[in-house]
Amino acid sequence: MSRTERRLVTVDIDRRGYGRRYTSLPVDELRQDGFSINFEGAYIRPEHIDVRVGDVVRWRKEDRWMQGCVVEVRREALALHVTLADVAPLPSDAFFP
């Protein structure tokens, strides 16, 4: 991958009592304690993304699945910032229906 190419970083979001909210939701920044999406130049806005406190977020980090729980959602005019807690790697045999 060249310097000008960016790898697509995505997360999956599940809601207890509801099921899967998003599969492969693209994010601009993914950290151990959360993620951010920049909406500059996009048609949709932060209020169009339905992420709530208590949602479960999963993503691949190298060859492991990671999971965390949403504890804060902050929306700005052109950005969405989500803070996670209880982030931990999942067992290698974890299964998600």
N, C-alpha and C positions, 0 to 999 in steps of 0.2 A: 504494500500500500504506500503510495507516495505521500509527501507532506501535504499536498493540496487536497487529497481525498480524505474524507471523514468517515469513520466507521459509524454505521447507524446504531445508536444505543436506544434500547427499548425496555419498557417495564410492563408487567401484567398486574392488573389490579382486580382483586376480588372483594366483594362485600358480604359479610356474614348475613345469612338470611335472604340473600338475593342471588349470589353467584358471581360469575365473571362480569366485571364492568368493562374492562379494556384488555385486549390481547395485543401485545407488541405496540404499545403507545410510545411514539418517539419522544425522547427527551433530549434537551440540549446539554444538560449537565447532570451527572449522576455521581453522588457522593455516598459515603458510608452512612451519613446521617440524613439523606434526603435527595431530592432531585428538583430541577427547575426546567421550565419550558419557556422559551422566548417566542412571543407571538408577533414580533416586528415584521411587517410585510405579509402577514398571514390574514386570511379572511376570517377565521375563527378567533375568538377572544378567550381570555382565561375563564370567564364565567360559563363558557360552553363545555368545559371539561368538568365532569361530575366526580370529583374526588372529595371524600369526607373523612373526618376523624373516625378512626376505627377500621378503615379499609386496610386490607392486607396487600402489600406490594412485594412482588417477586421479580428477580432479574438474574441473569447469568453473569457471573464474575469468573472469567477464565473458564474452567470446566466445572464449576460448582454453582448451584442455585443458592441465592441469598433471599432472605425474607425479613421484612420489617413491618411495623404497624404505624399507620399515619397518626401523628399526635398534633399536627398543626398544618393548616392550609392557609396560605397567604396569597391573595390575588392583588396584583398591581394593574395599571392600565394595559401594559403589554407583556406581563410576565406572571407565571404561576410558580409558587415556591411551596414545596411540600417537605415537612420535617418528619423523620421516622424515628422510632424508638424500638428497642428490643430487636435490633438487627442481628441476625445470626445465620450461619450457613445451614442449609437443610441437609439431611442425610442423602447419600448418593442414590438410595432407592426410593426417594420421595416421588409420589404420584399425584398428579393434578388432573381430575376429570374434566 
